[in-house]
Each structure stands twice: as structure tokens, then as C-alpha cells.
Amino acid sequence: MSLPKDLLEILVCPKCKGDLEYRTAPTEELVCRSCRLRYAVDDGIPIMLIDEAKPL
């Protein structure tokens, strides 16, 4: 499942408000290179909680 393009255009990192990179492999996730955090996407829903993010 992939996220809609219009949603990806408005999503930002909840920690630094920076741009996110959308990755689909090996797992679907959103990556903030500034904070070096990965946000999971579960069943097409981005989990944008800082406490749930994983380090790069």
C-alpha cells in the first residue's frame, strides 16, 4: 500500500518540521534525515509520534 501523493506533500517531521522521505522497501516508512528518525507506516497510516520513531 502506498501513501497518496497529496498527503506526502503536507507531512513533515513532528520533531523538527523538516521534510520526510517516503520509503517502501524493505518496510514502508517515513524518514527524517535531519533528526535521523524513522516513522512507521501501518496499513497506510503514518505513525507520527516522536516516542514511536526509531533511529536510523
C-alpha positions in Angstrom: 0.0 0.0 0.0 1.3 3.4 -0.8 0.5 6.8 0.7 -1.3 9.3 -1.5 0.9 12.0 -3.1 -1.1 14.9 -1.7 -0.7 13.5 1.8 3.1 13.1 1.4 3.3 16.8 0.3 1.9 18.1 3.6 3.5 15.7 6.1 6.5 17.0 8.0 8.6 15.6 10.8 6.8 16.2 14.1 10.1 16.9 15.8 11.9 19.4 13.5 9.2 20.2 11.0 11.6 19.2 8.2 10.9 17.2 5.0 10.3 13.5 5.1 11.5 10.9 2.7 8.9 8.1 1.9 10.4 4.6 1.6 8.6 1.5 0.6 11.3 -1.1 1.0 12.3 -3.0 2.9 9.4 -1.6 5.1 7.0 1.3 4.5 8.2 4.2 6.5 8.8 8.0 6.5 12.4 9.1 7.2 13.6 12.4 8.6 17.3 12.8 7.7 17.7 15.9 9.9 16.6 14.1 13.1 17.8 10.7 11.9 14.4 9.1 12.8 12.1 6.6 11.0 8.4 6.8 11.4 6.5 3.6 10.6 3.5 3.4 8.3 1.0 0.7 9.4 -1.8 -0.3 6.9 -1.4 3.0 5.1 -1.5 5.1 8.3 1.7 7.1 9.2 2.6 6.8 12.9 3.9 10.3 13.5 4.6 10.0 17.2 8.1 11.0 18.3 8.2 8.4 21.0 7.3 5.7 18.5 10.0 6.7 16.0 13.1 4.6 15.5 16.7 5.9 14.9 18.3 5.5 11.5 
